[in-house]
Amino acid sequence: MMTPKALRLLLFPLLILAVAGVRAAELEVIVQPENDALQSNIRAHVGALGDRNAASLRRFAAHARDSAAEAMRALGYYDGDIRYRVVEGDPPVLRLEVAPGEPVRLTSVRIDVRGEGADLAAFEVPGRLRPEVGDVLNHGRYEQVKRFLRGRAQTHGFFDGEFVTRELRVRPDEREAEIRLLYDSGPRYSLGDVHFPEDSYFDQVLLNRFVRFEPGTPYHSDRVIELTQDLRSAGYFSEVLVDADPGAAENREIPVDVTLDERTRHSLGTGVGFSTDVGPRLRATWDQHYVNPQGDRRGMEFEVSQPRQNVGAYYELPLNPPMTDSLRFTGSYQNEDIEDTRSRRISLGSQWQSELDSGWQQVVSLRREETRFRVGDDPEQRTVLVLPGLSYSYLHRDSPVDPSRGYRFQFESSGGQRDMLSDIDVIHLVASARGLITVGNGHRFLTRVRAGGVGTNDFDQVPPFLRFFAGGDQSVRGYGYRTLGPTDEDGDNVGGRFLLTGSVEYQYPLSNSWRLATFVDEGNAFDDLGDALKTGVGVGIRWVSPVGPIRLDIARALDEPENFRLHFSMGPEL
């Protein structure tokens, strides 16, 4: 006699096979004349049929017809004819044959706003949403307009707004409909005083500098969001909560309450990287994110690679506003031995960074540079320069990690004079631009160009960091790092007075994270503007890692056809 346990063991595989053999019933919707929007809406309203058999589908068919009729009315078709039948098979099919008939059209549309918001452009319904006379009635668009007006009221501080009139009159027999919406915005609320925690470590004067609006400013949710983002990006806090509750308003002025949790004061960071320009690289950083209640910061950085060793320190004071303006004092020592140049450089300086109303970043700097260097087999030289500088940069992109489009512009200038504590007269100018656009289904095109020039009365005393070299991962691929430029009688690369490089790259998407690339780079560093440019071509692969794109390229220098060079790098494309 079979035990219950043995019976279960026997029936379980049979049950699995039976369930695996069940196929979901199918819905077939035929609309004549064809109407994709209507067909999609009917499918959405009817929904999935599950594992119904033919008999179950016949019982469900009347409900499916009613759902289809509701879907048709939502798009303005009140006079349609729906026929259904069940086609037996494996799986069975419920077929709906739809003749939509003539649609109901709008004969009158009135959408008005009254109250303080009547003259506010934000309440103007955009054309993509606004129904017009002659349009086929669409209940969904009517509801979208209502949501739009309510949303605008909440965004702009009209918290007492309400609809005085909400009418959608439909006359199916006449195939006519009328829309009448009247929204009373009521009075607009304003933002009041911003209250920071009294027990915060940070000085209230510093915290108040983060607030970009004055008490009494008309409410806009973006101002609350902006304050939240500014505090979070300051680097002082681990948690930020900004509460502007209309229910706490007095005389329609909303108090803004901020809750803050300070982050850990110190952080240490280490990293190991690699690029074909400098090889393996070890980096370590120490940052004290706030030194005192005024929000000063300081830190140090160490970087070691085979051709370059660098140590630097900084001290930074936040200015007003602290999220964009700062004054930073820096000091660094760098030892470099790259190709035919060797240098030891001590730098001391300061820079004032600010953001202009146009969105451009401005940096005004002053630094003292003392460099001992040797180019080729020439004797070692020492040059001291005091360099005031001015730079501007602008970055626009649709994503910080992996943008699909954007552009960056950057202009840098610095110079020194013998009458102003420098050993030589020198001026150094660099301009660069990058662009990225994505078309179709992920096809990406990148371009970059960089140009520079140095003017001086004694080029031999210009240190390597002010001379121009080309070649490498971010310059002209197919050539070694800083191998392009004018040479002396011994063939040593001494660097040029001018620089011009450019690149065009196309990326083909393999998946969301992997792309194939092909590119053409061109450029050179030279003393004579008529000198020929060098060209490199190649292919590569891109991986969009969580920390940004990682690039591996194989490139060939066209004037050295037997020479292929591997390039590996990582970092943002803009």
C-alpha positions in Angstrom: 0.0 0.0 0.0 1.4 3.5 -1.0 2.0 5.8 1.9 0.8 9.5 1.7 4.4 10.7 1.5 5.1 8.4 -1.4 1.9 9.6 -3.1 3.0 13.2 -2.8 6.4 12.4 -4.2 4.7 10.8 -7.2 2.1 13.5 -7.8 4.5 16.5 -7.4 6.4 16.0 -10.7 3.1 15.5 -12.5 1.8 18.7 -11.0 4.9 20.6 -12.2 4.6 19.2 -15.7 0.9 20.2 -15.8 1.5 23.7 -14.6 4.5 24.1 -17.0 2.2 23.0 -19.9 -0.4 25.7 -19.2 -0.2 28.7 -21.6 -1.8 32.0 -20.9 -4.8 32.9 -23.0 -4.3 35.6 -25.6 -6.1 38.8 -26.4 -6.4 39.9 -30.0 -7.7 43.4 -30.6 -8.6 44.4 -34.2 -9.5 48.0 -34.8 -10.8 49.1 -38.2 -9.8 51.6 -39.3 -6.4 51.1 -37.6 -5.9 53.3 -34.4 -2.8 52.4 -32.4 -3.7 54.6 -29.5 -7.1 53.1 -29.2 -5.8 49.5 -29.5 -3.2 50.1 -26.8 -5.8 51.7 -24.4 -8.2 48.7 -24.9 -5.4 46.3 -24.1 -4.5 48.2 -21.0 -8.1 48.3 -19.8 -8.9 44.6 -20.5 -5.6 43.5 -18.9 -3.9 40.1 -18.8 -6.2 37.1 -19.4 -4.2 34.7 -17.3 -4.5 30.9 -17.8 -8.3 31.0 -18.7 -9.5 28.2 -20.8 -12.0 28.7 -23.7 -15.1 28.3 -21.4 -13.7 30.7 -18.9 -13.0 33.2 -21.7 -16.6 33.1 -22.9 -17.8 34.0 -19.4 -15.2 36.8 -19.3 -15.9 38.2 -22.7 -18.8 40.4 -21.7 -16.7 42.1 -19.0 -13.9 42.5 -21.6 -16.3 44.2 -24.0 -17.4 46.6 -21.3 -13.8 47.4 -20.4 -13.0 48.0 -24.1 -16.0 50.4 -24.3 -14.7 52.3 -21.3 -11.3 52.5 -23.0 -12.9 53.9 -26.2 -14.9 56.5 -24.3 -11.7 57.7 -22.6 -10.3 58.6 -26.0 -13.6 60.2 -27.2 -15.2 57.2 -29.0 -18.7 56.9 -27.6 -20.5 55.4 -30.6 -18.3 52.4 -31.4 -19.3 48.8 -32.1 -17.5 46.0 -30.3 -17.9 42.3 -31.2 -16.2 39.4 -29.5 -15.6 35.8 -30.0 -13.5 33.1 -28.5 -11.2 31.1 -30.8 -10.4 27.7 -29.3 -6.9 26.4 -29.4 -3.7 26.1 -27.3 -3.8 28.8 -26.0 -7.4 30.0 -26.6 -7.8 33.5 -28.0 -10.3 36.2 -27.1 -10.8 38.3 -30.2 -12.3 41.8 -30.0 -13.3 43.4 -33.3 -13.8 47.1 -32.8 -15.4 49.7 -35.2 -14.8 52.9 -33.3 -17.2 55.1 -35.3 -17.0 58.9 -35.3 -15.3 60.5 -32.3 -16.7 63.2 -30.0 -14.9 66.5 -30.7 -14.4 69.6 -28.6 -16.6 72.5 -29.6 -15.6 74.8 -26.7 -12.6 75.0 -24.4 -12.2 77.6 -21.6 -9.4 77.3 -19.1 -9.0 80.3 -16.8 -7.0 81.2 -13.7 -8.1 83.9 -11.4 -6.5 85.3 -8.2 -2.9 86.3 -7.7 -1.7 83.6 -10.0 -3.7 84.9 -13.0 -0.8 86.9 -14.3 1.9 84.3 -13.6 3.3 82.7 -16.7 3.7 79.4 -14.8 0.0 78.8 -15.0 -0.1 79.0 -18.8 -1.0 75.4 -19.9 1.6 74.3 -22.5 0.5 73.4 -26.0 1.3 69.7 -25.5 -1.4 69.5 -22.8 -3.9 72.1 -23.7 -7.0 70.8 -25.6 -8.1 72.9 -28.5 -11.5 73.3 -30.3 -11.8 70.6 -32.9 -9.6 68.1 -31.1 -11.0 64.6 -30.4 -12.1 64.4 -26.7 -9.4 62.8 -24.5 -10.4 62.3 -20.9 -6.8 61.7 -20.0 -5.7 65.1 -21.3 -8.5 66.8 -19.4 -7.3 65.2 -16.2 -3.7 66.1 -17.0 -4.7 69.8 -17.3 -6.3 69.6 -13.8 -3.2 68.0 -12.4 -1.0 70.6 -14.1 -2.8 73.5 -12.5 -2.8 71.9 -9.1 0.9 71.1 -9.4 1.8 74.7 -10.4 -0.1 76.0 -7.5 1.8 73.8 -5.1 5.1 74.6 -6.7 4.6 78.4 -6.6 3.1 78.6 -3.2 -0.7 79.0 -3.9 -1.6 76.5 -1.2 -5.2 77.7 -0.9 -6.0 77.3 -4.6 -9.1 75.4 -5.7 -11.2 74.8 -8.7 -14.3 76.9 -8.8 -15.6 75.2 -12.0 -14.7 71.7 -13.3 -16.9 70.8 -16.1 -16.6 68.3 -19.0 -19.9 68.2 -20.8 -20.3 65.4 -23.3 -23.2 65.1 -25.8 -22.5 61.7 -27.4 -25.5 61.8 -29.8 -24.2 65.1 -31.2 -20.6 64.1 -31.0 -19.7 67.3 -29.2 -18.0 68.1 -25.9 -17.2 71.2 -23.9 -14.5 71.8 -21.3 -14.8 74.6 -18.7 -12.1 74.9 -16.0 -11.8 77.9 -13.7 -9.1 77.7 -11.1 -8.9 80.3 -8.2 -5.2 80.4 -7.1 -5.9 82.4 -4.0 -3.1 84.4 -2.4 0.6 83.4 -2.7 2.5 82.3 0.3 6.1 83.5 1.0 9.2 82.1 2.6 10.0 83.3 6.1 13.1 83.2 8.2 15.4 80.2 8.0 16.1 78.6 11.4 19.2 76.5 11.8 19.9 74.4 14.9 21.1 76.6 17.7 23.4 73.8 18.9 25.1 73.4 15.5 28.9 73.4 15.6 29.0 75.9 12.8 28.7 79.6 13.1 25.3 81.0 12.3 26.8 83.6 10.1 28.3 80.8 7.9 25.0 78.9 7.8 23.0 82.0 6.8 25.3 82.4 3.8 23.9 79.3 2.3 20.4 80.9 2.1 19.9 82.5 -1.3 16.5 84.2 -0.5 15.3 86.9 1.8 12.4 86.6 4.2 9.2 87.6 2.3 10.4 86.1 -1.0 7.4 84.5 -2.9 7.4 80.7 -2.3 8.8 78.4 -4.9 9.6 74.8 -4.2 12.9 75.1 -6.2 14.2 77.5 -3.5 13.7 74.9 -0.8 15.3 72.2 -3.0 18.2 74.6 -3.8 18.9 75.2 -0.1 18.9 71.5 0.5 21.3 70.7 -2.3 23.6 73.6 -1.3 23.9 72.3 2.2 24.4 68.7 1.2 27.1 69.6 -1.3 29.0 71.8 1.2 31.0 68.9 2.5 30.1 69.7 6.2 27.1 67.5 6.8 26.1 63.9 6.7 22.4 64.6 6.9 20.3 67.6 5.8 16.6 68.1 6.2 14.9 71.4 5.1 11.2 71.6 6.2 9.0 74.4 4.8 5.5 73.4 6.0 2.6 75.6 4.7 0.6 74.4 7.7 3.0 76.3 10.0 2.6 79.6 8.2 1.6 82.8 9.9 0.0 85.5 7.7 0.9 83.2 4.8 4.7 83.4 5.6 6.2 79.9 5.9 9.0 79.4 8.4 11.9 77.2 7.1 13.4 74.8 9.6 16.7 73.1 8.9 18.0 70.0 10.6 21.7 69.2 10.3 24.1 66.4 11.3 27.8 67.2 11.0 29.9 64.7 9.1 33.1 63.1 10.4 35.7 65.9 10.6 38.6 64.0 9.0 38.8 61.6 6.1 41.7 59.6 4.6 41.7 58.3 1.1 44.1 56.0 -0.9 43.9 54.9 -4.4 45.9 52.9 -7.0 45.5 53.9 -10.6 47.1 53.2 -14.0 47.3 54.9 -17.3 49.7 54.4 -20.2 50.9 58.0 -19.8 52.4 57.6 -16.4 52.0 53.9 -15.6 51.0 52.7 -12.1 50.1 55.5 -9.8 49.6 55.6 -6.0 47.6 58.4 -4.4 46.8 59.3 -0.8 44.8 62.2 0.6 44.0 63.6 4.0 41.2 66.2 4.4 39.9 68.0 7.4 36.4 69.0 6.2 36.1 71.8 8.8 38.8 73.2 11.0 36.6 75.7 13.0 33.0 76.9 13.2 33.7 79.3 10.3 34.0 76.3 8.0 37.7 76.6 7.0 39.2 73.4 5.5 42.6 72.0 5.0 44.2 68.9 3.6 47.2 67.2 1.9 47.8 65.1 -1.1 50.5 62.6 -2.1 51.0 61.1 -5.5 53.7 58.7 -6.7 54.3 57.3 -10.1 57.5 56.3 -12.0 57.8 59.6 -13.9 56.3 61.9 -11.3 56.2 62.4 -7.5 54.1 65.1 -5.9 53.1 66.3 -2.5 50.8 69.2 -1.9 48.8 71.0 0.9 46.0 73.5 1.0 44.0 75.7 3.3 40.6 77.0 2.2 38.3 79.7 3.5 34.7 79.7 2.4 33.4 83.1 1.2 29.9 84.4 0.4 28.2 82.4 -0.9 30.2 79.4 0.4 28.8 76.9 -2.1 30.5 78.7 -5.0 33.1 81.2 -3.6 36.3 80.3 -1.7 39.8 81.5 -1.1 42.4 78.7 -1.2 46.1 78.8 -0.3 48.3 76.1 -1.7 51.8 74.7 -1.6 53.4 71.8 -3.4 56.6 70.1 -4.4 56.8 68.1 -7.6 59.6 66.0 -9.1 59.2 65.0 -12.8 61.3 62.9 -15.2 59.4 62.5 -18.4 61.0 61.7 -21.8 63.8 64.3 -22.3 62.9 66.7 -19.5 63.6 66.6 -15.8 62.4 69.1 -13.3 61.9 69.9 -9.6 59.2 72.5 -8.9 58.2 74.3 -5.7 54.9 76.2 -5.9 53.2 78.6 -3.5 50.0 80.3 -4.3 46.5 81.5 -3.7 43.3 81.4 -5.7 39.9 83.0 -5.4 37.2 80.9 -7.0 33.7 82.3 -7.7 30.7 81.5 -9.8 29.4 84.3 -12.1 25.7 85.0 -12.7 26.1 83.4 -16.1 27.1 80.1 -14.6 30.8 80.4 -15.6 33.4 79.5 -13.0 36.0 82.2 -12.5 39.4 81.6 -10.8 41.8 84.5 -10.0 45.2 83.3 -8.9 48.6 84.4 -7.9 51.5 81.9 -7.4 55.2 81.8 -7.1 56.9 79.1 -9.1 60.6 78.0 -8.5 61.7 75.4 -11.0 65.0 73.7 -11.5 65.0 71.8 -14.8 67.1 70.2 -17.5 66.0 69.7 -21.1 67.9 67.0 -23.0 71.7 67.3 -22.2 71.6 71.0 -21.5 72.9 72.2 -18.1 70.4 72.5 -15.3 68.6 75.9 -15.0 66.7 77.7 -12.3 63.8 79.9 -13.0 61.7 81.9 -10.6 58.3 83.2 -11.7 55.6 85.2 -10.0 52.5 84.4 -12.1 49.1 86.2 -11.7 46.4 84.2 -13.5 42.8 84.3 -14.6 40.7 81.4 -15.8 37.1 80.7 -16.8 35.3 77.4 -17.3 31.8 76.3 -18.1 30.4 72.8 -17.9 26.9 71.7 -19.0 25.9 68.0 -19.0 22.7 66.0 -18.4 24.4 63.5 -15.9 27.5 63.7 -13.7 28.7 60.1 -14.2 27.7 59.1 -17.7 26.2 62.1 -19.6 24.5 61.5 -23.0 25.1 65.1 -24.1 27.0 68.2 -22.9 29.9 70.5 -23.4 32.8 72.1 -21.5 34.7 75.3 -22.3 37.9 76.4 -20.5 40.2 79.4 -20.9 43.4 79.9 -18.9 45.9 82.7 -18.8 48.9 83.6 -16.7 52.0 85.7 -17.0 55.0 87.2 -15.3 57.3 90.1 -15.8 60.9 90.8 -14.8 59.8 94.0 -13.2 57.4 92.0 -11.0 59.8 89.5 -9.3 60.1 87.1 -12.3 63.3 86.1 -14.0 61.8 86.5 -17.5 58.8 88.0 -19.3 56.3 85.4 -20.1 52.6 85.0 -21.0 50.9 81.6 -21.2 47.4 81.1 -22.8 45.4 77.9 -23.2 41.8 77.4 -24.5 40.0 74.1 -24.8 36.5 72.8 -25.6 34.8 69.4 -25.5 31.4 68.3 -26.8 29.3 65.2 -26.5 26.0 64.3 -28.3 24.0 61.1 -28.5 21.7 60.3 -31.4 19.4 57.4 -32.2 19.7 54.5 -29.9 22.8 55.3 -28.0 25.2 56.4 -30.8 27.6 58.8 -29.2 29.9 61.4 -30.9 32.6 63.1 -28.9 34.9 65.9 -30.0 37.6 67.9 -28.3 40.1 70.7 -29.3 42.9 72.3 -27.3 45.0 75.2 -28.4 47.8 77.1 -26.5 50.6 79.5 -26.9 53.5 81.0 -24.8 55.2 84.3 -25.5 58.5 85.2 -23.9 61.8 87.0 -24.3 63.8 84.0 -23.3 62.3 80.6 -24.2 65.4 78.7 -22.9 64.4 79.8 -19.3 60.8 78.8 -19.7 60.2 75.8 -17.3 58.7 72.6 -18.7 55.3 73.1 -17.1 54.8 76.2 -19.3 56.0 74.6 -22.5 53.8 72.6 -24.8 54.1 68.9 -25.5 51.7 66.6 -27.3 51.0 62.9 -27.5 49.3 60.5 -25.0 46.0 59.4 -23.7 44.4 62.8 -23.6 46.2 64.3 -26.5 47.2 62.4 -29.7 46.8 58.7 -29.2 49.2 56.5 -31.1 52.1 58.5 -29.8 53.8 58.2 -26.4 53.1 60.7 -23.6 54.7 64.1 -24.3 56.7 62.7 -27.2 55.5 65.2 -29.8 57.2 68.6 -30.0 60.2 70.5 -31.3 63.6 68.8 -30.9 67.1 70.1 -30.5 70.2 69.1 -32.5 70.5 65.9 -30.4 66.9 64.9 -31.1 65.7 65.6 -27.6 62.1 66.9 -27.3 62.4 70.4 -25.8 58.7 71.5 -25.9 57.1 74.0 -28.1 55.8 77.6 -28.1 52.4 76.5 -29.5 50.0 73.6 -29.2 47.0 72.4 -31.3 45.3 69.1 -30.8 41.9 67.8 -31.7 39.9 64.6 -31.7 36.7 63.1 -33.1 35.3 59.8 -31.6 32.3 57.7 -32.3 31.0 55.1 -29.8 28.7 52.3 -30.7 26.6 50.8 -27.9 26.9 47.1 -27.1 24.8 47.4 -23.9 24.0 50.0 -21.2 27.6 49.6 -19.8 29.8 48.6 -22.8 30.6 50.5 -26.0 32.9 50.1 -28.9 34.8 53.2 -30.1 36.7 54.4 -33.1 38.6 57.7 -33.3 40.9 60.0 -35.2 43.3 62.3 -33.2 45.4 65.1 -34.7 47.8 67.6 -33.3 51.3 68.6 -32.4 53.4 71.0 -30.3 55.6 73.3 -32.4 57.5 76.6 -32.7 56.3 77.4 -36.2 52.6 77.6 -36.9 53.3 76.1 -40.3 54.6 72.8 -38.9 52.7 69.7 -39.9 50.2 68.0 -37.5 50.5 64.4 -36.4 47.6 62.0 -36.8 46.7 58.9 -34.8 43.7 56.5 -35.5 42.4 53.6 -33.5 39.7 51.6 -31.9 38.8 50.9 -28.3 36.3 49.7 -25.8 34.5 51.7 -23.0 33.1 50.4 -19.8 30.8 52.7 -17.8 31.8 51.8 -14.3 30.1 53.2 -11.2 32.8 55.8 -10.8 32.9 56.8 -14.5 34.1 55.6 -17.9 37.1 53.4 -18.2 38.8 53.4 -21.6 41.1 50.9 -23.4 42.3 51.9 -26.9 44.6 50.6 -29.5 46.0 53.4 -31.7 48.4 53.7 -34.6 50.5 56.7 -35.5 50.0 57.2 -39.3 53.6 58.3 -39.9 54.7 55.2 -38.0 52.4 52.5 -39.6 54.2 49.6 -37.9 53.8 51.2 -34.5 50.7 50.3 -32.4 50.3 51.8 -28.9 48.0 50.7 -26.1 46.2 53.5 -24.2 44.4 53.0 -20.9 42.7 55.7 -19.0 39.7 56.6 -16.8 37.7 59.6 -15.9 34.9 61.9 -17.2 34.5 62.4 -20.9 33.6 66.1 -20.4 
